[in-house]
């Protein structure tokens, strides 16, 4: 069982040419009332999603994060 707070590893990084290149972080918290994991990120504006398992949440993040960064900044990410 995962702790009530978790940082899923999406395996995504900023492009190497991007300023302040670093791994993108997201943060997931368990919502006991809704019985879902809720993910947000200071690195990805507009990111807010939920899923019943960490595995399905991570899969959603791997799709959503690149889409949001491309929409917000025109950036394409590298997979590690």
C-alpha angles and dihedrals in degrees: 000000000000122000117258089261123044141167107220115213107230093174090231126135136179114263111274092245093055118107114258091011110203143140114286113242129207128181127216127197128187113242104206094192095053092030093225139112112249119204129199134162138204087203095056117051113218096019112143121137140142140207139173095244136033089237094056091042091054090049090052091048092053088060101036101045096059091043093051094045092049091048094046101037109007088245126147117205132223121232116227 
